[in-house]
Amino acid sequence: MRLALLIVTFLFTALPAAAQSVVADLSQSRVSITASFAGSHILVFGAVKHTEESRPKSYPVLDPIDVIVTVSGPRESVTVRKKDRRAGIWINAEAMRIDSAPTLYKIASSRPLEDILSETDDLRHSISIPLAVRSAGDAGEVENSEAFVEALIRIREDTGDYEVLPNSVRVIDQTLFRTDINLPANLVEGDYTTRIFLTRNEQVVADFTRVLYVRKVGIERWVYNLAQDQALIYGLLSLAIAIAAGWSASAAFRYMRGS
């Protein structure tokens, strides 16, 4: 009986913190990769649903709502190698396999992440970039495995695949929010998970998930399917195109010299 009372008390105590919910959507649910694809962007927008206890008028200054938006690309296994100079030559020395790293990871937030998210809730939801990269592969067998994860993150931050965008989510009247997320031209085909978190006092009080589908279309899809399903035909066709292109260039050069 005491245990039951404790559970009921805990649930009713937690109700005000979870009184909000979020309703959101994306400006587009599908991105098509064509031969001329040069990148895209999505608009993430939504609203906070309040109860009477959680309406902004009850705490206009002390307890503001903040919003975090993450966009995560398909996950892949990555091997990170460390180069070392031996006998005057740079060679691959140590290597570590990272089990699951998103091909793209963007974080947009209404304020800097460290100001609106506690370490506990970050661990629970794996929001920050280091926690989004899962390095369970060879981490126990490699000395200083954190350095390999940091190297992968640094490389992908330099290429723009991993990005943190503080103060990029606009929150209006503690109810409406919106942000723009740019998608690069080198998108990998797959499902991109968009997560939205509402935080208050550095704690996540509500979350929402939507999936963005990225697919090749047109000749890009045909070439991709041919390479995956009919590798021999794809190889022969590539060879034929290369021979034809070389012959055409040679014929044009001879014609130009003759004229």
JOFENDA-V341431 format. One record per helix or strand of 2 or more residues. SS is the DSSP state (hx for helix, st for strand). FROM is the first residue (numbers start at 1). TO is the last residue. If there is no record, write none. Layout:
ss | from | to
SS | FROM | TO
SS | FROM | TO
This chain:
ss | from | to
hx | 2 | 14
st | 21 | 26
st | 30 | 33
st | 40 | 49
hx | 52 | 54
hx | 56 | 58
st | 66 | 72
st | 75 | 86
st | 89 | 102
st | 105 | 109
hx | 113 | 116
hx | 119 | 125
hx | 129 | 132
hx | 145 | 158
st | 162 | 165
st | 170 | 172
st | 176 | 183
st | 190 | 200
st | 203 | 216
hx | 219 | 229
hx | 231 | 258
